Amino acid sequence: EREAIYFNASTDSADAPLSGRCRYRVRGQAVAARWWSLTLYDSKGYLIANQADVYSLGSAALSPDEADDWSLVIGRAREGDHWIPVASAEPFELTLRAYHPAPELLAGRGTAQLPVIERLGCAS
């Protein structure tokens, strides 16, 4: 049995590079795993320091009503119930970790339904 499976994104759903200059809405559905987290990293794989000390969203932070249809905003200013701040204009990456993934997620990892990363706008 596999402990975890990772999915990494360096581009949004329109295939544009993820940038700290922009705001994004990430929308996802239930992940076939015991627990999951979505974490923001710099391009070298390190957490990006921010004043809020918020770096990720995990399935444990979602209410039962949100579990099958969740969303968060990534941007400089707090927005909505779930938010990951970006403190620099540098590129970043998102990593979705599925802990104790279900057999169907492992078998279909190349065709898994991953969150949509929508660019909302960018500062000049």
Secondary structure as UniProt FT lines:
FT   STRAND          4..9
FT   TURN            13..14
FT   TURN            20..21
FT   STRAND          22..29
FT   STRAND          33..42
FT   TURN            43..44
FT   TURN            51..52
FT   STRAND          56..58
FT   HELIX           59..61
FT   TURN            64..68
FT   STRAND          69..75
FT   STRAND          83..85
FT   STRAND          91..101
FT   HELIX           103..107
FT   HELIX           109..111
FT   STRAND          116..122
//
